[in-house]
């Protein structure tokens, strides 16, 4: 069974992918440096409770759902936060 820290890192990675965010984007949203996000996502530094609160606000997901794991957090992610689907904005041009 993964630790809470491992679960949070996996959850954040999944949310970043769904929202199309890079570490630099997340860092900007949390008012951190990209290197700090990198250390936290690699497991060499832990996410603090204050940072978990900011993650919750950033993604619009209650803290308890953010800590419940990938499936729960993804389910709670507001639809407006999803990145556009690849090809969704493409036009069909008739030959």
Secondary structure, 3 states (H helix, E strand, C coil): CCCHHHHHHHHHHHHHHHHCCCHHHHHHHHCCCHHHHHHHHHCCCCCCHHHHHHHHHHHCCCHHHHHCCHHHHHHHCCHHHCCCCCCCCCCCCCC
